[in-house]
């Protein structure tokens, strides 16, 4: 009986360090990879003082007001005036990002910020297709579901006709660590 208890951990270690890769293992690897390294689409938002025309930039103004109502940006109206012989009024605003927008900001400069517009997550009930190209390399194709962030209102959807994307992940094997998702 003692020998069986000693043999069990050795068998588990041998099974875990096996070079074989199953679809279930690949899905688990991709799931942990996408949790740590988010897959997303991005858009830019102009910050600082801007001149917006009331009629022409109406869609952008409503998008900024919706972001302001969620507490992600602040808009300070400096002035509003009408140009001479123009049908459209001009509104001068100062746009700033709030602290609540920090999880969505990818890159920020003085007058512009790149923000996430759509985040992709692994579909839980779909299988991953696996293509082995040797003993130490494989390609897994997974279905990722598109989820909009609050900043989706200001950006263009790169895939407007789909609610998901298929993405390939390269999986590699190392003797000491096992299978992992290569960047």
SEFI-381587 format. One record per residue: y, x, z of N, C-alpha, C in turn. Coordinates in steps of 0.2 Angstrom, whole numbers, plus 5000, padded with zeros to 4 digits. Example, Ala and Ser with C-alpha at 12.3 -4.5 7.8 and 13.67 -1.06 7.14 Angstrom:
<atoms>
ATOM;n.Y;n.X;n.Z;ca.Y;ca.X;ca.Z;c.Y;c.X;c.Z
ATOM;4972;5066;5039;4978;5062;5039;4984;5066;5039
ATOM;4989;5064;5035;4995;5068;5036;5000;5064;5039
</atoms>
This chain:
<atoms>
ATOM;n.Y;n.X;n.Z;ca.Y;ca.X;ca.Z;c.Y;c.X;c.Z
ATOM;4994;5004;5000;5000;5000;5000;5006;5004;5000
ATOM;5006;5010;5004;5012;5014;5004;5013;5018;4997
ATOM;5008;5019;4994;5008;5022;4987;5012;5018;4982
ATOM;5010;5011;4983;5014;5006;4979;5021;5006;4980
ATOM;5023;5006;4986;5030;5006;4988;5034;5013;4985
ATOM;5030;5018;4985;5033;5024;4983;5033;5024;4975
ATOM;5028;5021;4972;5028;5021;4965;5033;5016;4962
ATOM;5035;5011;4965;5039;5006;4963;5046;5009;4961
ATOM;5050;5012;4965;5056;5015;4963;5056;5020;4957
ATOM;5050;5024;4957;5050;5028;4951;5049;5024;4945
ATOM;5045;5019;4945;5045;5015;4939;5051;5011;4937
ATOM;5055;5009;4942;5062;5006;4940;5066;5011;4937
ATOM;5066;5017;4940;5071;5023;4937;5069;5024;4930
ATOM;5062;5024;4929;5060;5026;4922;5062;5020;4917
ATOM;5062;5014;4919;5063;5008;4915;5071;5008;4914
ATOM;5075;5010;4919;5082;5010;4918;5085;5016;4913
ATOM;5081;5021;4913;5083;5027;4909;5080;5027;4902
ATOM;5077;5021;4900;5074;5021;4894;5079;5021;4888
ATOM;5077;5024;4883;5081;5024;4877;5081;5018;4873
ATOM;5077;5013;4875;5077;5007;4871;5083;5003;4873
ATOM;5085;4999;4868;5091;4995;4869;5089;4987;4867
ATOM;5090;4983;4872;5089;4976;4870;5096;4972;4869
ATOM;5095;4966;4866;5101;4962;4865;5105;4961;4871
ATOM;5101;4959;4876;5104;4957;4883;5107;4963;4886
ATOM;5105;4969;4885;5108;4975;4888;5114;4977;4884
ATOM;5114;4976;4877;5120;4977;4873;5126;4972;4875
ATOM;5124;4965;4876;5129;4960;4878;5132;4962;4885
ATOM;5128;4965;4890;5131;4967;4896;5135;4973;4895
ATOM;5134;4977;4891;5138;4983;4890;5145;4981;4887
ATOM;5144;4977;4882;5150;4974;4879;5155;4970;4883
ATOM;5151;4966;4888;5155;4962;4892;5159;4966;4897
ATOM;5156;4971;4900;5159;4976;4905;5165;4980;4901
ATOM;5164;4982;4895;5169;4986;4891;5175;4981;4890
ATOM;5174;4975;4888;5179;4971;4886;5183;4969;4893
ATOM;5180;4969;4898;5184;4967;4905;5188;4973;4906
ATOM;5186;4979;4905;5190;4985;4907;5195;4986;4901
ATOM;5193;4986;4895;5198;4987;4889;5199;4981;4886
ATOM;5204;4977;4887;5205;4971;4884;5206;4971;4876
ATOM;5204;4967;4873;5205;4966;4866;5210;4961;4865
ATOM;5215;4962;4861;5221;4958;4861;5225;4958;4854
ATOM;5229;4953;4852;5234;4954;4847;5241;4954;4851
ATOM;5245;4958;4848;5252;4959;4851;5257;4957;4846
ATOM;5263;4956;4849;5269;4954;4846;5275;4957;4850
ATOM;5281;4958;4847;5286;4961;4850;5292;4956;4852
ATOM;5295;4957;4857;5301;4953;4859;5307;4958;4860
ATOM;5313;4955;4857;5319;4959;4857;5322;4958;4864
ATOM;5324;4963;4867;5328;4962;4874;5335;4964;4874
ATOM;5339;4962;4879;5346;4964;4879;5350;4959;4876
ATOM;5356;4960;4874;5361;4956;4871;5359;4954;4864
ATOM;5359;4948;4863;5357;4945;4856;5361;4939;4854
ATOM;5362;4939;4847;5366;4933;4845;5361;4929;4841
ATOM;5361;4923;4844;5356;4918;4841;5360;4912;4838
ATOM;5358;4910;4832;5362;4904;4829;5358;4898;4831
ATOM;5362;4893;4833;5359;4887;4836;5354;4883;4831
ATOM;5356;4882;4825;5351;4878;4821;5346;4883;4817
ATOM;5348;4889;4815;5344;4893;4811;5338;4896;4816
ATOM;5340;4898;4822;5335;4901;4827;5333;4896;4832
ATOM;5332;4890;4830;5330;4884;4835;5323;4886;4837
ATOM;5319;4888;4833;5312;4889;4836;5312;4894;4841
ATOM;5315;4900;4839;5315;4905;4844;5319;4904;4850
ATOM;5324;4900;4850;5327;4898;4856;5323;4893;4861
ATOM;5319;4889;4858;5315;4884;4861;5309;4889;4864
ATOM;5306;4894;4861;5301;4898;4863;5304;4902;4869
ATOM;5310;4905;4869;5313;4908;4874;5314;4904;4880
ATOM;5316;4898;4879;5317;4893;4885;5310;4891;4888
ATOM;5305;4891;4884;5298;4889;4887;5296;4895;4891
ATOM;5297;4902;4889;5296;4908;4893;5300;4908;4899
ATOM;5306;4906;4899;5311;4906;4904;5308;4901;4910
ATOM;5306;4895;4907;5303;4890;4912;5297;4892;4916
ATOM;5293;4897;4913;5287;4899;4916;5289;4905;4920
ATOM;5295;4908;4920;5297;4913;4924;5295;4920;4922
ATOM;5294;4921;4915;5292;4927;4912;5298;4931;4910
ATOM;5304;4927;4907;5310;4930;4905;5316;4927;4908
ATOM;5321;4930;4908;5328;4927;4910;5333;4928;4904
ATOM;5336;4922;4903;5341;4922;4898;5348;4920;4901
ATOM;5353;4924;4900;5359;4923;4903;5364;4922;4897
ATOM;5367;4916;4897;5371;4914;4891;5378;4917;4893
ATOM;5380;4921;4888;5386;4925;4889;5392;4920;4887
ATOM;5391;4918;4880;5396;4914;4877;5393;4910;4871
ATOM;5396;4905;4869;5394;4901;4864;5400;4899;4860
ATOM;5400;4901;4853;5406;4899;4849;5404;4898;4842
ATOM;5409;4895;4839;5407;4893;4832;5411;4897;4827
ATOM;5408;4900;4822;5411;4904;4817;5416;4900;4813
ATOM;5421;4903;4810;5426;4900;4806;5423;4898;4800
ATOM;5423;4892;4798;5421;4889;4792;5413;4889;4791
ATOM;5410;4889;4797;5402;4889;4797;5400;4882;4800
ATOM;5394;4880;4798;5391;4874;4801;5387;4876;4807
ATOM;5385;4882;4808;5381;4884;4814;5385;4887;4819
ATOM;5383;4886;4825;5386;4889;4831;5382;4895;4833
ATOM;5385;4900;4836;5382;4906;4838;5382;4906;4846
ATOM;5376;4908;4849;5375;4909;4856;5374;4916;4857
ATOM;5377;4919;4862;5376;4926;4864;5372;4926;4870
ATOM;5366;4928;4870;5362;4928;4876;5360;4935;4878
ATOM;5358;4936;4885;5355;4942;4887;5348;4941;4889
ATOM;5343;4944;4886;5336;4942;4888;5333;4948;4892
ATOM;5330;4947;4897;5327;4952;4902;5320;4949;4903
ATOM;5315;4954;4904;5309;4953;4906;5309;4952;4914
ATOM;5305;4948;4917;5304;4947;4924;5298;4951;4926
ATOM;5297;4951;4932;5291;4955;4935;5284;4951;4933
ATOM;5285;4944;4933;5279;4940;4931;5276;4942;4924
ATOM;5280;4945;4920;5278;4947;4913;5274;4953;4913
ATOM;5274;4957;4918;5271;4964;4918;5263;4964;4916
ATOM;5259;4959;4917;5252;4959;4915;5251;4959;4907
ATOM;5257;4956;4904;5256;4955;4897;5260;4961;4893
ATOM;5263;4965;4896;5267;4970;4893;5263;4976;4891
ATOM;5263;4978;4885;5259;4984;4883;5263;4990;4882
ATOM;5269;4989;4879;5273;4995;4878;5281;4992;4879
ATOM;5285;4996;4882;5292;4994;4883;5296;4999;4882
ATOM;5301;4998;4878;5307;5002;4877;5313;4999;4879
ATOM;5319;5002;4878;5325;5000;4880;5327;4992;4878
ATOM;5327;4991;4871;5328;4985;4869;5323;4981;4866
ATOM;5317;4983;4867;5311;4980;4864;5305;4981;4868
ATOM;5301;4976;4868;5294;4976;4872;5289;4973;4868
ATOM;5283;4977;4868;5277;4974;4864;5273;4971;4870
ATOM;5271;4964;4868;5268;4960;4873;5261;4957;4870
ATOM;5256;4955;4874;5250;4952;4872;5252;4945;4870
ATOM;5250;4943;4864;5250;4936;4862;5244;4932;4862
ATOM;5238;4936;4861;5232;4933;4861;5227;4938;4864
ATOM;5223;4935;4869;5218;4940;4872;5211;4937;4870
ATOM;5206;4942;4868;5200;4940;4866;5194;4941;4872
ATOM;5190;4936;4873;5185;4937;4878;5178;4936;4875
ATOM;5173;4939;4877;5166;4938;4875;5164;4931;4876
ATOM;5161;4928;4871;5158;4921;4871;5152;4922;4876
ATOM;5152;4918;4881;5146;4918;4886;5139;4916;4883
ATOM;5139;4911;4879;5133;4908;4877;5131;4910;4870
ATOM;5134;4915;4867;5132;4917;4860;5129;4924;4861
ATOM;5124;4925;4856;5120;4931;4856;5124;4937;4853
ATOM;5122;4943;4854;5125;4948;4851;5120;4951;4845
ATOM;5122;4952;4839;5118;4955;4834;5118;4962;4835
ATOM;5112;4965;4835;5111;4972;4836;5108;4976;4830
ATOM;5111;4981;4828;5108;4985;4822;5107;4992;4825
ATOM;5101;4994;4826;5100;5001;4828;5100;5006;4822
ATOM;5104;5011;4822;5104;5016;4817;5102;5023;4820
ATOM;5096;5023;4823;5093;5029;4826;5091;5028;4833
ATOM;5089;5033;4836;5087;5032;4843;5093;5032;4848
ATOM;5098;5035;4846;5104;5036;4850;5111;5033;4848
ATOM;5110;5029;4843;5116;5025;4841;5114;5018;4838
ATOM;5119;5014;4840;5118;5007;4838;5125;5003;4836
ATOM;5125;4998;4832;5131;4994;4831;5129;4987;4833
ATOM;5133;4984;4838;5132;4978;4840;5138;4973;4838
ATOM;5137;4968;4835;5142;4963;4833;5142;4957;4838
ATOM;5148;4956;4841;5149;4951;4846;5155;4946;4844
ATOM;5154;4940;4846;5159;4935;4845;5164;4934;4851
ATOM;5170;4935;4849;5175;4935;4854;5180;4929;4853
ATOM;5181;4925;4859;5185;4919;4859;5192;4921;4860
ATOM;5196;4918;4856;5204;4919;4856;5207;4914;4861
ATOM;5210;4917;4866;5214;4914;4871;5221;4915;4871
ATOM;5226;4911;4870;5233;4912;4870;5236;4914;4877
ATOM;5241;4919;4876;5245;4920;4882;5251;4916;4882
ATOM;5255;4916;4887;5262;4913;4887;5266;4915;4881
ATOM;5265;4922;4879;5269;4925;4874;5267;4923;4867
ATOM;5262;4919;4866;5259;4917;4860;5265;4912;4856
ATOM;5269;4909;4860;5274;4905;4856;5279;4909;4852
ATOM;5280;4916;4854;5285;4920;4850;5282;4924;4844
ATOM;5275;4924;4844;5272;4929;4839;5269;4925;4834
ATOM;5267;4928;4829;5263;4925;4823;5256;4926;4825
ATOM;5252;4921;4824;5245;4922;4824;5242;4925;4818
ATOM;5238;4931;4819;5236;4934;4813;5230;4931;4810
ATOM;5226;4927;4814;5220;4923;4812;5222;4916;4814
ATOM;5226;4912;4810;5228;4905;4812;5222;4900;4811
ATOM;5217;4901;4807;5212;4896;4805;5206;4897;4809
ATOM;5206;4902;4814;5200;4903;4818;5201;4903;4825
ATOM;5196;4901;4829;5197;4902;4837;5193;4907;4839
ATOM;5190;4912;4835;5186;4917;4837;5187;4923;4832
ATOM;5184;4929;4834;5183;4934;4829;5177;4937;4830
ATOM;5174;4940;4825;5168;4944;4826;5170;4952;4826
ATOM;5168;4956;4831;5170;4963;4831;5164;4967;4832
ATOM;5164;4973;4829;5158;4977;4830;5160;4982;4835
ATOM;5155;4984;4839;5155;4989;4844;5150;4994;4843
ATOM;5152;5001;4843;5147;5006;4843;5144;5008;4849
ATOM;5138;5008;4850;5134;5010;4856;5131;5016;4855
ATOM;5132;5021;4860;5129;5027;4860;5124;5029;4866
ATOM;5120;5033;4865;5115;5035;4871;5116;5042;4873
ATOM;5117;5043;4880;5117;5050;4882;5111;5050;4887
ATOM;5108;5056;4888;5102;5057;4892;5104;5056;4900
ATOM;5110;5058;4902;5112;5058;4909;5114;5051;4911
ATOM;5118;5048;4906;5121;5041;4908;5118;5035;4905
ATOM;5114;5036;4900;5111;5030;4896;5116;5027;4891
ATOM;5115;5021;4889;5119;5018;4884;5126;5016;4886
ATOM;5131;5017;4882;5138;5015;4883;5141;5014;4877
ATOM;5147;5010;4877;5151;5008;4872;5156;5014;4870
ATOM;5155;5016;4864;5160;5022;4862;5166;5019;4859
ATOM;5172;5022;4860;5178;5020;4858;5179;5021;4851
</atoms>
